[in-house]
Amino acid sequence: MSILSYPDRGPWGKSSWRGNCSGFIYKELFERILLNQVDPVFIDPMVGSGTSIDVANELGIRCHGLDLHSGFNALRDSILERTGEPGHLVLSHPPYAGQVVYSSNVWGKEAHPDDLSHCVDDEDFHHKLQLVMLNQREATVPGHYYGTIIGDWRRKGVYTSYQAEVIARMPADELAAVLIKQQHNTTSGRKTYGKMVLPFIEHEYILLFKRKARTVLALLGVMAKQAHQRLQGTWRNVVKLVLMDLGGCAPLQKIYERVAAVTDKVASNPNWQAKVRQTLQLSPEFAARERGVWALA
Ligand SMILES: C[S@@+](CC[C@H](N)C(=O)[O-])C[C@H]1O[C@@H](n2cnc3c(N)ncnc32)[C@H](O)[C@@H]1O
């Protein structure tokens, strides 16, 4: 089942810890991923009230629980260096969207600048969480799993998909599973707001990646290719959309005019006309009808 739903959180961790996760979620993941291994190791770099570690201990799984509240900073310290051994599952449950503020609120007197619940904006968060994921990946035995438990968030009508950002910023060929975790007893779920067009978000995601054995340089190569292919694909689709709009065939000048009208991509790319020509020339989706006239192939 790719949908996990546990209304009860069990006896593990602290129910009073805001933003805690049901221990049954960890139990199910450990039973699936770790209990078929010989001497598995579990690592949680953001352990909060310790739910995951309590469950691991109960199941006899060797484990390491770290957190900013006890002197481990996932944005500065290497997880692998701190644990001294890699894990077969390295799973985080970060704070996101400032829903729950940790340092200065749940623990400590002052806001810690590297606390993920104190990010200045979404971009700051996406960037930092990618570092945490890469840190987790480094601490994972090749061929085994790293991942995160994270939700999305809508405020003032704008929906931010934190999980989609994580997936986009990690190597696509390492993504192994996206599970849905139903959230119970959410504050928003308890309120009645009259008739709403779109429902409240009452689920989180469990994103699991399987680490391939590759160097950091090879990883960068994979990520660069991923980003390049996506951008090239967008250019092809933008040019194709313009040609479709122009009836399937048009002179280059008309194509330029339409591209400038339909996309703001041109604003950030001073060589956009050359890019349009290159896209027309290189993609088998387009064919030259006569000099300077292009059509859908
Ligand atoms: C959502 S809570 C984890 C809850 C946990 N799963 C439980 O059931 O209790 C997120 C945790 O991330 C920690 N955290 C935030 N920024 C961090 C950082 N830079 N390094 C390590 N931990 C961090 C917070 O202190 C908080 O305890």
The ligand as an ORCA input file, in Angstrom:
! r2SCAN-3c Opt
* xyz 0 1
  C       9.242     17.910     12.618
  S      10.492     17.815     13.885
  C      10.877     16.085     13.927
  C       9.829     15.329     14.696
  C      10.103     13.857     14.926
  N       9.909     13.075     13.726
  C       9.204     13.339     16.060
  O       8.350     12.473     15.799
  O       9.335     13.826     17.171
  C      11.852     18.572     13.065
  C      13.138     18.675     13.848
  O      14.140     19.213     12.985
  C      15.100     19.875     13.784
  N      15.964     20.735     12.957
  C      15.669     21.931     12.365
  N      16.739     22.416     11.708
  C      17.748     21.518     11.869
  C      19.113     21.462     11.434
  N      19.664     22.457     10.714
  N      19.861     20.388     11.800
  C      19.326     19.379     12.553
  N      18.044     19.387     12.985
  C      17.256     20.439     12.664
  C      14.245     20.610     14.809
  O      14.978     20.917     15.976
  C      13.113     19.605     15.059
  O      13.352     18.857     16.226
*
